[in-house]
Amino acid sequence: MGEHVVYPHRTTMTDQTIQLDIDGINCASCVETARKALLASSLVTDASISVQTGRAIIHGTIDPTEAARLVTAVGYPATPADEAPISAAELHDHMEHLTAKKERQWRRRAIIGLGMWIPMAILHWGGESMGIDGPWIPWTLGLAATAVVVVVGPGFFASAWSALKHGGTNMDTLISIGAVTAWGYSVVLFVLEHMGVEHGEPSYFTEAAALLGLISLGHWMEARSSAKAGSAIRDLLELQPDTAEQLTEGEDGTTTEVPIAAVQPGMQLLVRPGGRIPVDGTVTEGESEVDESLITGEPIPVLRSVGDPVVSGSINAVGRLVIVADVAGNDSTIARIARLVSDTLGSRASIQRVADKVSSIFVPAVLAVAVLTITGWTILAATSSDWSNFSTGIIATVTVLIISCPCALGLATPMAVMVGTGEAGRRGILIKSAAALERAGGVKEVVFDKTGTLTKGRPVVISISPEPGTSEDELLRMAGAAERDSEHPVAKAIGEVIEERSLPLPSPRDFTAIPGIGVTATVDGRTVKVQKDEHAACAVSVDDTLIGRIDVRDQPLPDAASAVRELDTLGAPAHMLSGDRREAAVEIAEAIGMPLLSVHAGVSPEEKAAHVQDMTGPVLMVGDGINDAAALAAASVGVAVGSGTNVAIEAADVVIPGHRPSSVPLLIVIARRTLRCIHQNLFFAFFYNTIMIPVAALGLLGPWGPLIAAGAMALSDITVVGNAVRLGRSLRRMPDFTE
């Protein structure tokens, strides 16, 4: 199976998984700082942290309290998370709280910073033209800038100081040094001027305030855009109701409203018309049409009556249903999706590892460039005896620090992954990790198991051919009576037709099943045989006289043919691996337009896995049964059908709706578009820094350099987030690949 976590594992058999809730995780740099603190312990084998949920998933033997202490020590207060499964509602509320908190913090900082800077800029640059002058102006500018540094600055300084205490740097290091340098240099000039030292250099109080205010504005807009980009995920998490109606004991039909977390297996729950099914369960009373498109992907509601299963998040259309809960409220299908989303947001694609490494090297490199910049301008000032060059060097250095901040680099991958997995989830495609999404984008070949993935998974009667002198109903009646005591799928298929026609069946005697051949029974005193003939149909004979044939076959799914065509168009041709006989596999292949050279029949589970491993290029395997688990694990991307076995689902990287093979090309397209978005974002970040650093170091941006840098850096962040939002809109408009 493909990796579900990004960082190298040192996993042992005694590893456990614990979770922490961490406060103050606002950026990729925060994640790396906290993660490195955890991995410094020999008791931690792996750790991943989600910016969106503020939750860490830790593998190892470390005690939760000790893990929380390690993270808290580096500046991010952490507490052990509740060991009980997190519900969809809890995760939704947690994400909403974090999103609102970040947006609120940056909004306050932006309003204060810009609220101070705008009048400062008017006074500083336009005061003389407006006839405003006096010794109070430098004091006003200095005090206003100091207020911004004191009130807004801690949002950056605390993170930079925390990283410095542990021998590291982060994005806030550059911003902090830039703002403090501009402010501190201006304070020195201010003091010298009031000591009577004539220097003729301008102060940069205004630029220090502008820097913190503009970058706070960028973070505020980024937080708002991030909330919009994550709306698909939150929409998914809203599908499970917060409460359920529990039927009280007795026959009066009264109900009590209980929280979803309090629902336990065996509880009797009432679902009213128009309401959502609160948990997975079984109908015990009533009949209604239920919209299960969330899980199955099928837009047409299905009829559910006594004995039928229902899935959490489904919508009860018209009838009153009473269900018995099969699982606890926090372990329903929607809750499991919520936890899957949480885990995915904490995982990293391999391309993000590259960005993380670059980012960790980039900040020290920028600091080195800043040192060289100020050194070079100082030498130039000394050799030319023009000390205005020293002032230019200070501003150029501040500009380098600001313009180099790689915030966009840290946002490039997480934002795109969040949008891609969220939009896939809207269509019922559940992606378990960012790494799986990345690998799906590189798939070159797709392998399907036949039964249950390309076909309906159960045989149906496709033709009834009675011999002359025998009616269809008589043929069905004799065959159905003989098969009445059989549990074989063929018997069930014939029984369905008999039930549709309401044909009475006599009771058989002396029933005998012959494996691989058919059945024999005595019906109305005559010997009836239903046996497979050379055409794989059911030949029905009475007292050794053929009375007709009933052709029972598995049928391809309605969108199997379109899925095969779309995969060919995408350059990822489809193959079939089946344990069934070749004739049956070829028949399905011909029906869906798959080349016969791509059909491999009569293979064992071990042979399936070996075949997948021997294929060239990244391979995506689609299966639904226990016999597919080994092949799913061997593939670059394992895709399980949601209606399949738990073993297959656990072995897979992705889960798609049952009976919808068109989800496979849809998955590949979503993955490819997400990867393209990531590459575009990384290009924007790298290109921006590569071009602008030398421009800033040479002082070509002039005295407005820090201001231009602050605005450009904020624009870079917004560009990356905006590109992710654009990805979400394009994916939302993309049609399903169905006929």
DATA-V605568 format. One record per backbone hydrogen bond with DSSP energy under -1.0 kcal/mol. NH is the residue of the N-H (numbers start at 1). CO is the residue of the C=O. If there is no record, write none. Layout:
BEGIN
NH_CO + NH_CO
END
This chain:
BEGIN
15_12 + 16_60 + 18_58 + 20_56 + 21_79 + 22_54 + 23_77 + 26_24 + 31_27 + 32_28 + 33_29 + 34_30 + 35_31 + 36_32 + 37_33 + 38_34 + 39_35 + 40_36 + 41_38 + 44_41 + 45_59 + 46_59 + 48_57 + 50_55 + 54_50 + 56_20 + 57_48 + 58_18 + 59_46 + 60_16 + 61_43 + 67_63 + 68_64 + 69_65 + 70_66 + 71_67 + 72_68 + 73_69 + 75_72 + 76_71 + 79_21 + 81_19 + 91_87 + 92_88 + 93_89 + 94_90 + 95_91 + 96_92 + 97_93 + 98_94 + 99_95 + 100_96 + 101_97 + 102_98 + 103_99 + 104_100 + 105_101 + 106_102 + 107_103 + 108_104 + 109_105 + 110_106 + 111_107 + 112_108 + 113_109 + 114_110 + 115_111 + 116_112 + 117_113 + 118_114 + 120_116 + 121_117 + 122_118 + 123_119 + 124_120 + 125_121 + 126_122 + 130_126 + 131_128 + 132_127 + 137_134 + 140_136 + 141_137 + 142_138 + 143_139 + 144_140 + 145_141 + 146_142 + 147_143 + 148_144 + 149_145 + 150_146 + 151_147 + 152_148 + 153_148 + 155_152 + 156_153 + 157_153 + 158_154 + 160_156 + 161_157 + 162_158 + 163_159 + 164_160 + 165_161 + 167_164 + 168_163 + 173_170 + 175_171 + 176_172 + 177_173 + 178_174 + 179_175 + 180_176 + 181_177 + 182_178 + 183_179 + 184_180 + 185_181 + 186_182 + 187_183 + 188_184 + 189_185 + 190_186 + 191_187 + 192_188 + 193_189 + 194_190 + 196_193 + 197_192 + 208_204 + 209_205 + 210_206 + 211_207 + 212_208 + 213_209 + 214_210 + 215_211 + 216_212 + 217_213 + 218_214 + 219_215 + 220_216 + 221_217 + 222_218 + 223_219 + 224_220 + 225_221 + 226_222 + 227_223 + 228_224 + 229_225 + 230_226 + 231_228 + 234_230 + 235_231 + 236_232 + 237_233 + 238_234 + 239_236 + 244_258 + 246_256 + 247_268 + 248_254 + 256_246 + 258_244 + 260_242 + 262_259 + 263_260 + 266_325 + 267_264 + 269_323 + 270_245 + 271_321 + 274_316 + 275_272 + 277_314 + 281_310 + 282_324 + 283_308 + 284_322 + 285_322 + 288_304 + 290_302 + 291_315 + 295_292 + 296_292 + 297_293 + 302_290 + 304_288 + 307_283 + 308_305 + 310_281 + 313_277 + 314_311 + 315_291 + 316_275 + 317_289 + 321_271 + 322_285 + 323_269 + 324_282 + 325_267 + 326_280 + 329_263 + 331_328 + 336_332 + 337_333 + 338_334 + 339_335 + 340_336 + 341_337 + 342_338 + 343_339 + 344_340 + 345_341 + 346_342 + 353_349 + 354_350 + 355_351 + 356_352 + 357_353 + 358_354 + 359_355 + 360_356 + 361_357 + 362_358 + 363_359 + 365_361 + 366_362 + 367_363 + 368_364 + 369_365 + 370_366 + 371_367 + 372_368 + 373_369 + 374_370 + 375_371 + 376_372 + 377_373 + 378_374 + 379_375 + 380_376 + 381_377 + 382_378 + 383_379 + 384_380 + 385_381 + 389_386 + 391_387 + 392_388 + 393_389 + 394_390 + 395_391 + 396_392 + 397_393 + 398_394 + 399_395 + 400_396 + 401_397 + 402_398 + 403_399 + 404_400 + 405_402 + 410_406 + 411_407 + 412_408 + 415_411 + 417_413 + 418_414 + 419_415 + 420_416 + 421_417 + 422_418 + 423_419 + 424_420 + 425_421 + 426_422 + 427_424 + 428_425 + 429_424 + 430_655 + 432_653 + 437_433 + 438_434 + 439_435 + 440_436 + 441_437 + 442_439 + 443_440 + 444_618 + 445_618 + 446_573 + 447_620 + 448_575 + 449_622 + 453_450 + 454_450 + 455_450 + 456_555 + 460_553 + 462_551 + 463_551 + 465_549 + 467_547 + 470_467 + 475_471 + 476_472 + 477_473 + 478_474 + 479_475 + 480_476 + 481_477 + 482_478 + 483_479 + 486_483 + 492_488 + 493_489 + 494_490 + 495_491 + 496_492 + 497_493 + 498_494 + 499_495 + 500_496 + 501_497 + 503_498 + 509_522 + 512_520 + 514_518 + 517_514 + 518_514 + 519_530 + 520_512 + 521_528 + 522_509 + 523_526 + 526_523 + 528_521 + 529_541 + 530_519 + 531_539 + 532_517 + 533_537 + 536_533 + 538_550 + 539_531 + 540_548 + 541_529 + 542_545 + 543_527 + 545_542 + 547_540 + 548_540 + 549_465 + 550_538 + 551_463 + 553_460 + 557_454 + 560_557 + 563_559 + 564_560 + 565_561 + 566_562 + 567_563 + 568_564 + 569_565 + 570_566 + 571_568 + 572_567 + 575_446 + 576_598 + 577_448 + 578_600 + 585_581 + 586_582 + 587_583 + 588_584 + 589_585 + 590_586 + 591_587 + 592_588 + 594_589 + 598_595 + 599_596 + 600_576 + 602_580 + 603_578 + 608_604 + 609_605 + 610_606 + 611_607 + 612_608 + 613_609 + 614_610 + 620_445 + 621_637 + 622_447 + 623_639 + 628_625 + 629_626 + 632_628 + 633_629 + 634_630 + 635_631 + 636_619 + 637_619 + 639_621 + 640_654 + 641_623 + 642_656 + 644_641 + 645_624 + 649_645 + 650_646 + 651_647 + 653_638 + 654_638 + 655_430 + 656_640 + 663_660 + 664_661 + 666_662 + 667_663 + 668_664 + 669_665 + 670_666 + 671_667 + 672_668 + 673_669 + 674_670 + 675_671 + 676_672 + 677_673 + 678_674 + 679_675 + 680_676 + 681_677 + 682_678 + 683_679 + 684_680 + 685_681 + 686_682 + 687_683 + 688_684 + 689_685 + 690_686 + 691_687 + 692_688 + 693_689 + 696_692 + 697_693 + 698_694 + 699_696 + 700_695 + 702_699 + 705_702 + 708_704 + 709_705 + 710_706 + 711_707 + 712_708 + 713_709 + 714_710 + 715_711 + 716_712 + 717_713 + 718_714 + 719_715 + 720_716 + 721_717 + 722_718 + 723_719 + 724_720 + 725_721 + 726_722 + 727_723 + 728_724 + 729_725 + 730_726 + 731_727 + 732_728 + 733_729 + 738_736
END
